[in-house]
Amino acid sequence: MIKKLLSTKEVAEFLGVNEKMVYSLVSEKALPASKVTGKWLFPIHLVEQWVEAHTLNYPETRQQLPPYDGLLIITGSNDLLLDKAIALFNRNSSGEIAVFANLGSLGGLQALRRNFCHIATSHLLQDNEDEYNFDVAGKAFKNMPVIVNFCQREQGFLIQKGNPKKIKKIKDINRKNIRVVNRSLSTGTRLLFDQELHKNGIETKTISGYDHTVNSHMEVGLEVLSGRAHFGPGIRPVATLLELDFIPLRWERYDLLITKDRFFDKGIQHFIGLIQETNFKKMAKSITGYDVSSSGKIVYPKETSASHSI
């Protein structure tokens, strides 16, 4: 079913700005929009996501998670190795269950801020392109959460095996015979893709399939594998499992964010302990594209005795 579409005037009223500002946001590829019969239309659900994704000052929430009673709730960015770690946790933990909600990195941070989960997973690249997650977490939380590394993984672009479309670099997707598949606005992968498009001077309206979004890395891989898309942003482990070709972009830090008042909950400590164990590291090494040498290490606070200062 087609979601409600707003006109330029309606979206300006919705955002509380003038129409000139709307056109400026569209030209900067900042505001979600589609051009139909020469007119700009704005899907209301994507505009709402865009507003939420750019929120900096959050109201305090009174809702609290109940005391830990065996149910570990994890939300945020999805990952194949995380799925395996959760399965391992559930097999090995008597009386404890871990569940995951795929909300994207931004959605995970918002869920953690609202006390809807115990752990948020995130890989949001900062403007300096060196660090991850610190800036956005600092803006979203009054008290900075603890950040624990889950893994490092290789981000890039998935293409068909044998590269029949001869895609060598991101600028090649501007060709008319190339269809892409994309990730949703709340994901770190989508934000990284948009950043690369901007750096290469590529307008999203010229890309076939840019507005076709899916919910996970594996779904991107399956779209490329099936031939419904020729190119999609994603991680090397998916290319490895589906035997797709891969254009590398960068290694990224994929982290667990935990509020300080819940850090020592039994289930959280069990999960952090699990990703430092041999069984987990063996599992990770079986899939090309992961580095688990820092898994389970606290990256914020940076003190080696962080556990005593949290």
Secondary structure, DSSP 4 states (H G I P E B T S, - for coil): -PPPEE-HHHHHHHHTS-HHHHHHHHHTT-S--EEETTEEEEEHHHHHHHHHHT--SPPP----PPPPSSEEEEEES--HHHHHHHHHHHHH-TT-EEEEEE-HHHHHHHHHHTTS-SEEEE--B-TTSS-BSHHHHHHH-SSPPEEEEEEEEEEEEEE-TT-TT---SGGGGGSTT-BB-EE-TTSHHHHHHHHHHHHTT--GGGSBTTT-EESSHHHHHHHHHHTS-SEEEEEHHHHHHHT-EEEEEEEEEEEEEE-GGGTT-HHHHHHHHHTTSHHHHHHHHTSTTEE-TTTT-EEES--TTHHHH-
